Amino acid sequence: MKEGSQNLYEGMYILSAGLSEDARLKALEKIKNGIVSRSGTINKIHDQGRKRLSYEIDTKKEGYYYLLYFTIAPKAVAELWQEYHLNEDLMRFITLRAEEVLEKIEFKQLAE
C-alpha cells in the first residue's frame, strides 16, 4: 500500500436516545469533524433514526443509529477509535472496510 493512500470505510454509530435533537446533531458533527480533520472525506450518511437496541446498554433500551461511508487513511482509524471511546454520547460504534458506498440501505428477509 502506497504512503498516503486512503480506504473506504463503513461506520455504524449508536448515539444515546436521551440526547435532545440539538445535542444529537452536535454529537454527529463531532464524529464527522474527527474524520474530516484527519484528511478524510465523508461520502454518504444514512440516518437510520431511533431504534430499539438488541440488548440494554447502561440501562438504555434505545439509540439513534447512523451509518457513515467515509474515505480515510488506515492509520487514522485507530486515532478515531481512541476519540470515540472518550465520547460519552456515543454508545457503540463499529468501523469496517467497505467495497462500495450503498446509496440505499435494504434489509433482506431471513429464510425461515
Sequence and secondary structure as in RCSB ss.txt:
>XXXX:A:sequence
MKEGSQNLYEGMYILSAGLSEDARLKALEKIKNGIVSRSGTINKIHDQGRKRLSYEIDTKKEGYYYLLYFTIAPK
AVAELWQEYHLNEDLMRFITLRAEEVLEKIEFKQLAE
>XXXX:A:secstr
  TT  EEEEEEEEEETTS HHHHHHHHHHHHHHHHTTT EEEEEEEEEEEEEEEEETTEEEEEEEEEEEEE HH
HHHHHHHHHHT TTEEEEEEEE SS  SS        
